[in-house]
Amino acid sequence: MKHLASLLCTTLLAACSASGSDPGKTEITLMRFFGSCEAQYGQVRKASEGVGECGIVTALVNEFNATNTDGIVVKTQIGEWGPYYDQLTARLVAKDIPTVAVMHESALGDYVRRKLVLPLDEDFARIGVDQSDFTEQAVRGTAFNGRTYALPFDTWAWLWHINTRLMKQAGLLQADGRPVLPRSPEELLAQARQFRQRTGKPYFAWAVANETAANDRTFLTLVAQQDAQLFAPDGKTIHMQQPAVANALTLMQALYAEGGVKPNLDYAAANQAFLNGEAGVVVVGTWTIDQFLRESRKDDSPLKGGYAVVPFPQLYARPAVFADGHSWALFKGGTTDAKGHEAALKFLKFIWDHGAEWSRTGHLPVRRSVADSAAFRALPLREPLAEITRTGIGMPGNVPTQRAIELAVGEDVANLMLSSKPVAEVQASVEKRVNTALKKARR
């Protein structure tokens, strides 16, 4: 019997060793997108040495794993950007639940309504995440019915990235080197015509083909600038039959029809056209700032010494620009005990304390103290963007299934431009499709 007990003990120890578990460690899982770059940054243990979204987030996790004194190990699980939420939902159904997952704030509400994520207000107060330091946009993105359900990570927004060398050629550059920005739809159309006449190139490169998100974000920006409410207060219906909607769609269609937009570009082609000097402005998000800045420092780049970036200009009654954000949510069932939950919270606190590193990507801070800091404002081209933490807009948080709505709006707006679908037909089609989706949505 003694020999049998000894053999059993030896076998169990070997099994533990083979599984790689360590009783002194607490392992938590982190599901995210932002790409995979282990070959370059897998051994980098300082977030300050990361470059780009993937490099910085990889180094951030590495630094936490290397420096925390509680034996916490964060295991990263990388999802694909496109089907990310399908992959996440499939894991939740299969009870393969990540401890922490990155979430677009526009998607977070659906998971809150399904009671899949944990409220964090009490935990934040206990671990020292000061919610009074959240920017206005961060609060809007993570709070539902008075409770906070995720740690905000950044705010990203819809920007104009501008080739100032081409703007100078077009006679649209001020004496101080800043581009002349339009202040109305009429001025925008006039500038686009002038730009094309003097440079032989279109004013814009923006993604239209095989693209829905970009079309939706531009449309929502133009509607919000007219101080119009696209959705009912209860989030249950969309109202497309209003002047602000017709104005926005008419402007987008006119720009495309007149040659103000380089035609038939998808996302990658639009960015490349801008980098190649084939258009004056590319309309895309904050995440490309770092890349475009690096290109503008290359001697052989059409952007050499001629790159600027601004929030989407105010063309109507008020400043507004589409904005969303990334956040980190804790999922119910993602840990099996209090120790795992505390480990996840310590990781979130580490992210909160090191959020300034993430700002180097081009994304905007979610902490007022960081947004107002000299260090952030000293980053190239960032100071003019800080206003977006106050002027950012998106679909209201009580509107469910926002990814499906983005798809419906984006598809019809693409048809408006690519095939000249009449504005009235687009209004009717979007209203019917979106209201059908909202009627079916879980609340």
Secondary structure as the mmCIF struct_conf table of DSSP 4:
data_model
#
loop_
_struct_conf.conf_type_id
_struct_conf.id
_struct_conf.beg_label_comp_id
_struct_conf.beg_label_asym_id
_struct_conf.beg_label_seq_id
_struct_conf.end_label_comp_id
_struct_conf.end_label_asym_id
_struct_conf.end_label_seq_id
HELX_RH_AL_P HELX_RH_AL_P1 LYS A 2 SER A 19
TURN_TY1_P TURN_TY1_P1 GLY A 20 GLY A 20
TURN_TY1_P TURN_TY1_P2 PRO A 23 GLY A 24
STRN STRN1 THR A 26 ARG A 32
BEND BEND1 PHE A 34 PHE A 34
HELX_RH_AL_P HELX_RH_AL_P2 GLU A 38 TYR A 41
TURN_TY1_P TURN_TY1_P3 GLY A 42 GLN A 43
HELX_RH_3T_P HELX_RH_3T_P1 ALA A 47 GLU A 49
HELX_RH_AL_P HELX_RH_AL_P3 GLY A 52 THR A 67
BEND BEND2 THR A 69 ASP A 70
STRN STRN2 ILE A 72 ILE A 78
HELX_LH_PP_P HELX_LH_PP_P1 GLY A 79 GLU A 80
BEND BEND3 TRP A 81 TRP A 81
TURN_TY1_P TURN_TY1_P4 GLY A 82 PRO A 83
HELX_RH_AL_P HELX_RH_AL_P4 TYR A 84 VAL A 93
TURN_TY1_P TURN_TY1_P5 ALA A 94 LYS A 95
BEND BEND4 THR A 99 THR A 99
STRN STRN3 VAL A 100 HIS A 104
HELX_RH_AL_P HELX_RH_AL_P5 GLU A 105 ARG A 113
TURN_TY1_P TURN_TY1_P6 ARG A 114 LYS A 115
STRN STRN4 VAL A 117 VAL A 117
HELX_RH_AL_P HELX_RH_AL_P6 ASP A 121 ILE A 127
TURN_TY1_P TURN_TY1_P7 GLY A 128 GLY A 128
HELX_RH_3T_P HELX_RH_3T_P2 GLN A 131 ASP A 133
STRN STRN5 PHE A 134 PHE A 134
HELX_RH_AL_P HELX_RH_AL_P7 GLU A 136 THR A 142
STRN STRN6 ALA A 143 PHE A 144
TURN_TY1_P TURN_TY1_P8 ASN A 145 GLY A 146
STRN STRN7 ARG A 147 THR A 148
BEND BEND5 ALA A 150 ALA A 150
STRN STRN8 LEU A 151 PRO A 152
STRN STRN9 THR A 155 THR A 155
STRN STRN10 TRP A 156 ASN A 163
HELX_RH_AL_P HELX_RH_AL_P8 THR A 164 GLN A 169
TURN_TY1_P TURN_TY1_P9 ALA A 170 GLY A 171
STRN STRN11 LEU A 173 LEU A 173
TURN_TY1_P TURN_TY1_P10 ALA A 175 ASP A 176
BEND BEND6 GLY A 177 GLY A 177
STRN STRN12 PRO A 179 PRO A 179
BEND BEND7 ARG A 183 SER A 184
HELX_RH_AL_P HELX_RH_AL_P9 PRO A 185 THR A 199
BEND BEND8 GLY A 200 LYS A 201
BEND BEND9 TYR A 203 TYR A 203
STRN STRN13 PHE A 204 ALA A 205
TURN_TY1_P TURN_TY1_P11 ALA A 209 ASN A 210
BEND BEND10 THR A 212 THR A 212
HELX_RH_AL_P HELX_RH_AL_P10 ALA A 213 GLN A 225
TURN_TY1_P TURN_TY1_P12 GLN A 226 ASP A 227
STRN STRN14 PHE A 231 PHE A 231
TURN_TY1_P TURN_TY1_P13 PRO A 233 ASP A 234
BEND BEND11 GLY A 235 LYS A 236
STRN STRN15 ILE A 238 ILE A 238
BEND BEND12 GLN A 242 GLN A 242
HELX_RH_AL_P HELX_RH_AL_P11 PRO A 243 ALA A 257
TURN_TY1_P TURN_TY1_P14 GLU A 258 GLY A 259
STRN STRN16 VAL A 261 VAL A 261
TURN_TY1_P TURN_TY1_P15 PRO A 263 ASN A 264
HELX_RH_AL_P HELX_RH_AL_P12 TYR A 267 LEU A 275
TURN_TY1_P TURN_TY1_P16 ASN A 276 GLY A 277
BEND BEND13 GLU A 278 GLU A 278
BEND BEND14 GLY A 280 GLY A 280
STRN STRN17 VAL A 281 GLY A 285
HELX_RH_3T_P HELX_RH_3T_P3 THR A 286 THR A 288
HELX_RH_AL_P HELX_RH_AL_P13 ILE A 289 SER A 296
TURN_TY1_P TURN_TY1_P17 ARG A 297 ARG A 297
BEND BEND15 LYS A 298 LYS A 298
TURN_TY1_P TURN_TY1_P18 ASP A 299 ASP A 300
TURN_TY1_P TURN_TY1_P19 PRO A 302 GLY A 305
STRN STRN18 TYR A 307 PRO A 311
HELX_LH_PP_P HELX_LH_PP_P2 PHE A 312 PRO A 313
BEND BEND16 TYR A 316 ARG A 318
STRN STRN19 VAL A 321 ASP A 324
STRN STRN20 HIS A 326 LEU A 330
STRN STRN21 PHE A 331 PHE A 331
TURN_TY1_P TURN_TY1_P20 LYS A 332 GLY A 333
BEND BEND17 GLY A 334 GLY A 334
BEND BEND18 THR A 336 ASP A 337
HELX_RH_AL_P HELX_RH_AL_P14 ALA A 338 ASP A 353
TURN_TY1_P TURN_TY1_P21 HIS A 354 HIS A 354
HELX_RH_AL_P HELX_RH_AL_P15 GLY A 355 TRP A 358
HELX_RH_3T_P HELX_RH_3T_P4 SER A 359 THR A 361
TURN_TY1_P TURN_TY1_P22 GLY A 362 GLY A 362
HELX_LH_PP_P HELX_LH_PP_P3 HIS A 363 HIS A 363
STRN STRN22 LEU A 364 LEU A 364
HELX_LH_PP_P HELX_LH_PP_P4 PRO A 365 PRO A 365
BEND BEND19 VAL A 366 VAL A 366
STRN STRN23 ARG A 367 ARG A 367
HELX_RH_AL_P HELX_RH_AL_P16 ARG A 368 ALA A 371
TURN_TY1_P TURN_TY1_P23 ASP A 372 ASP A 372
BEND BEND20 SER A 373 SER A 373
HELX_RH_AL_P HELX_RH_AL_P17 ALA A 374 ARG A 377
TURN_TY1_P TURN_TY1_P24 ALA A 378 ALA A 378
BEND BEND21 LEU A 379 LEU A 379
TURN_TY1_P TURN_TY1_P25 PRO A 380 LEU A 381
HELX_RH_3T_P HELX_RH_3T_P5 GLU A 383 LEU A 385
TURN_TY1_P TURN_TY1_P26 ALA A 386 GLU A 387
HELX_RH_AL_P HELX_RH_AL_P18 ILE A 388 THR A 391
STRN STRN24 GLY A 392 ILE A 393
BEND BEND22 MET A 395 MET A 395
TURN_TY1_P TURN_TY1_P27 GLY A 397 ASN A 398
HELX_RH_AL_P HELX_RH_AL_P19 GLN A 402 LEU A 418
BEND BEND23 SER A 419 SER A 419
HELX_RH_AL_P HELX_RH_AL_P20 VAL A 423 LYS A 440
BEND BEND24 ALA A 441 ALA A 441
#
